[in-house]
Amino acid sequence: MNEAIFTIENKKEEKVLRKKTEDFDFKRFSRAEITQIINRMKKVMHLAHGIGLSANQIGLPYKMFVAEVPSPDGGKKFYAIFNPVIEKTSGEKVKVEEGCLSVPGLYGHLDRHERVTLTGFDRNSKPLKIKAWRLLAHVFQHEVDHLNGKLFIDRTKDVHKVEKIENRR
């Protein structure tokens, strides 16, 4: 199983990241295969210490992403969403700092909607509608951008580099 996340540092991979993904066709996959894709993406996201990962970030051409964000009860809430569409935005736009597993070491500030309503399908191809705000809304917007071939660096002029700090003893 390939665990590598595609990055803009590799021109062939960047081409994949900048290509719009195709709708996920549930008829082409068994439930077991769908579960394998979700588990693979969740594992890659966790290994990279990310909170969201779109399918094209690991070379899959499908409109699908996974995300895991802190929940109000102190735990974490996991999402696997297929063919997502941001149907509605509301609230003010807020300036957020974003980074991306596919754009290592770079961060930037950009305006994101404070609230979104996202529609799509769950792993069983059942329609879903999620009203999200704050961090979850930002993650949803970031991942849907990915699926449309857009990176956060395309939406900001304020890109800055952050050096990785090694733990030394």
Protein Blocks (a to p, Z undefined) as FASTA:
>chain_A
ZZbdcdfkbmklmmmmmpccddddfklpcfklmmmmmmmmmmmmmmnopabdcfklnopa
bdcdddddddfkopacddddehiacfbdedjddddddddfklghiacdddddfbdcdddd
dfkopacddddehjlmmmmmmmmmmmnopafklmpcbdcddddddddZZ
